[in-house]
Amino acid sequence: MVNEYDVIIFGCGPAGLQAAIHAARKRCSVLVLGRPEKSSLYKAHIENFCCVEGVKTGKELIETGIRQASGFGVEFLEEDAVKTAIREDGGFTVETESKHLSCLALIMATGVSRKGLGLKGEKGLVGRGVSYCVDCDANFYKDATVAVFGNGSAAVHGALTLKDIASKVFLITTGLDISPQLKEGLEKSSVQVFEPRKIKELIADGSLKAIVLDDGTRLDVDGLFIELGAKGAMELAAFLGVELDPERFTHIVTDKNQATNVPGIFAAGDICGLPYQMAKAVGEGCIAGISAGSYCQKLKREASKG
């Protein structure tokens, strides 16, 4: 069963919540995906936000934003988006950890996070056995032996994707934090799980040859995918043809309406670049929500005339 919405928002930080409020006020059905505690604001303290006196915790602000958005009819699903696609008839499909969704407009507000493991030689092996994006590089490892490190949906979804491409897949995790549905899929797969384990060493000779776990286990591998946290908006955006900044490819390019180059896709907050401030995120979220709502209204008017 496919659940349909006007607007789906990736991320429930300040940008995503503000976007949700304004899209809902445009009389759109809105769904917000993501786990509040994963927002970079959640564990922060705020004391320089206009009209908010004293020091406020990020947790307090996010919980207030969720209540406000819910009051306007916004729905929340504490799961990550793991796959997106453009529908042939317009709009988008979104696959989460347990559901298949459909919408007319997307707003990407997940922030930016590309974490490494900080291991010796890690940066020098990027492109030579180390990758941070399964969707981007999986096809380079056909019939190879690969490992994935991570605790969230991105790691598990990546491992499940790789099992149909590589000959052998290892998943190393310190402890999985995923939905029951995704966990069931992992348990039924051929992926070999090492839990709880960390990677303590990379062995290379020009390219990655093996990884050593914290218990001394050596795994001979051709590739290591480091997938920490949720599926990043950058990976999801790349396969939709969304334009990234031309110099570093670390941010999504938007116009003054927070629209990307792909009709129906908008972005707001840290994913759009510096400065990484809540005030900027809220402002861009406001614009993205209004723009996405107006976009959906326009599509509906055209369809009714049709």
C-alpha positions, -999 to 999 in steps of 0.1 A, spaced: 0 0 0 13 34 -10 5 64 13 1 96 -6 9 132 6 12 166 -10 46 173 7 71 150 23 99 165 43 132 148 50 144 160 84 127 172 116 151 198 127 143 236 127 143 238 89 121 208 84 96 218 112 93 253 99 88 241 64 61 216 76 42 244 94 41 266 64 33 239 39 4 227 61 -9 263 64 -12 262 26 -37 234 31 -14 206 20 -11 172 35 24 170 50 46 142 63 79 147 81 104 119 81 132 115 106 141 110 143 140 142 163 170 132 185 191 129 154 189 166 146 221 185 153 199 210 173 185 184 197 216 183 220 225 219 215 218 250 236 204 282 220 209 317 234 212 339 204 179 333 186 157 364 181 127 367 205 137 337 226 151 349 260 177 330 281 193 297 272 170 271 256 178 235 250 175 222 214 153 193 227 128 218 241 127 238 209 122 208 187 95 193 209 77 226 208 80 227 170 66 192 166 36 202 187 30 233 166 33 214 134 10 186 146 -15 213 155 -17 222 118 -23 186 108 13 176 100 21 139 104 54 125 116 71 92 109 103 84 129 119 65 100 145 75 75 141 78 38 163 51 21 153 55 -15 136 81 -37 125 82 -74 107 105 -98 73 91 -109 66 88 -146 34 108 -141 50 135 -120 57 137 -83 79 114 -63 81 80 -46 98 76 -12 108 44 4 114 44 41 125 16 64 90 1 64 67 21 41 62 31 4 51 67 1 42 91 -27 41 129 -29 39 159 -52 68 178 -36 99 170 -16 117 193 9 152 182 19 161 195 53 183 168 68 213 189 75 248 178 64 269 150 80 296 131 64 314 114 92 345 93 89 360 68 114 391 88 119 413 58 112 449 61 100 451 61 62 413 64 59 412 97 39 439 85 15 419 54 7 388 72 -4 382 60 -40 406 32 -34 385 9 -13 368 33 11 335 50 3 309 69 21 280 62 -3 267 28 -12 243 41 -38 271 60 -55 298 33 -56 282 -1 -52 285 -11 -88 322 -8 -86 322 -39 -64 304 -65 -85 313 -100 -72 337 -85 -47 339 -89 -9 328 -57 10 321 -45 44 297 -18 57 301 0 90 273 18 107 244 16 132 215 31 113 192 27 83 218 39 58 242 11 69 216 -17 68 200 -5 36 235 -3 21 244 -38 31 211 -51 17 218 -33 -15 253 -47 -18 242 -83 -12 228 -84 -47 260 -70 -62 289 -82 -42 298 -118 -36 301 -114 2 289 -86 25 299 -80 62 281 -55 84 300 -42 113 281 -23 139 284 -12 175 246 -16 179 218 -13 154 191 14 158 167 6 130 130 -3 126 118 -39 132 109 -43 96 144 -34 84 159 -56 111 138 -85 99 150 -80 63 186 -80 75 181 -112 95 167 -130 65 195 -119 42 230 -133 35 247 -104 52 271 -115 79 268 -92 110 295 -85 135 279 -69 166 290 -52 188 322 -44 170 343 -15 159 369 -12 132 404 -4 147 427 -7 116 427 -5 78 452 -26 60 462 -14 25 488 -17 -2 479 11 -26 442 1 -21 422 -14 8 430 -50 14 415 -58 48 400 -44 80 408 -54 116 380 -53 142 385 -44 179 385 -81 189 414 -88 165 392 -103 137 407 -97 103 383 -95 73 398 -95 39 378 -70 18 379 -51 -15 358 -23 -2 346 -6 30 314 16 30 312 39 60 275 47 64 268 65 97 233 77 107 205 82 83 207 83 45 220 117 38 200 141 16 231 144 -6 229 108 -16 191 109 -21 194 141 -41 221 129 -64 199 102 -79 171 127 -85 194 149 -105 195 177 -80 223 202 -86 250 204 -60 275 232 -54 301 229 -82 332 233 -61 329 208 -33 296 190 -40 286 193 -3 255 215 -5 223 216 -26 219 246 -48 186 265 -45 171 298 -58 155 325 -37 124 303 -33 145 274 -20 137 255 -52 163 232 -67 168 226 -104 144 197 -103 107 209 -103 90 199 -71 122 195 -50 131 222 -24 158 224 2 164 243 34 188 246 63 224 234 66 220 213 35 220 246 16 253 257 30 268 281 55 262 295 80 250 266 101 226 286 122 191 279 134 180 314 123 190 306 87 174 272 89 141 285 101 140 313 75 148 289 47 123 264 60 96 290 60 103 298 23 106 262 13 73 253 30 55 282 13 71 274 -21 63 237 -19 27 244 -8 22 268 -37 37 243 -61 13 216 -50 -17 240 -53 -6 248 -88 -4 212 -98 -39 205 -83 -54 235 -102 -39 223 -135 -52 187 -128 -87 199 -121 -88 218 -154 -74 188 -172 
